[in-house]
Amino acid sequence: MDIAPPELLPAHPAVLRRWRREDAEALHRVICESREHLVPWMPWAAGQGPRETDGYLARCDEEWASGEAYMYALTAGGAVLGSCGLMRRIGPGGLEIGYWIHPGWTGRGLVTRSVGALITAARALPGVDHVAVHHDEANTASAAVPRRLGFTEISRNPAEGGPVTPGENGVEVVWHLDLAPAP
């Protein structure tokens, strides 16, 4: 296994902490409360029940152990507000960053600060020289995060298979941030 990032990342006032299986009830609750907000963008959200949530948390453990992904509960004041993580699915040297938050907590900069904490953690991982964010063009809230953090938009292309969820227009936007040290 590769060296893993810290299991706890400060993103004041949020804290990111590695998902635990005992988070199942809190995660399921926040998904249910966020379902209307998530379904337009995330295909898994419509059918996410307790069994699927348990399976997700089990996969989080497996993927953390293998170094495939590092998924975190986005928390504030001890309450679970959403999820974010680093995933090795964009090729050598890269980590994709994904995120979502309960709609009652949007517009407060928590996701932007959380993604900033993920970038800091990614910089410390051996062999990682860039991070990326992928989202549908219609998801302007997701686009605002990499824009604020200095990512460069590198492509807009038709998504393979077209739109998957009701909010999507089927154009995938990819943002890139080089983590190499400045000369």
Sequence and secondary structure as in RCSB ss.txt:
>XXXX:A:sequence
MDIAPPELLPAHPAVLRRWRREDAEALHRVICESREHLVPWMPWAAGQGPRETDGYLARCDEEWASGEAYMYALT
AGGAVLGSCGLMRRIGPGGLEIGYWIHPGWTGRGLVTRSVGALITAARALPGVDHVAVHHDEANTASAAVPRRLG
FTEISRNPAEGGPVTPGENGVEVVWHLDLAPAP
>XXXX:A:secstr
      SEEEETTEEEEE  GGGHHHHHHHHHHHHHHHTTT GGGGG  HHHHHHHHHHHHHHHHHTSEEEEEEE
ETTEEEEEEEEE  S TTEEEEEEEE GGGTTSSHHHHHHHHHHHHHHTSTT  EEEEEEETT HHHHHHHHHTT
 EEEEEEE TTS  STT  SEEEEEEEE S   
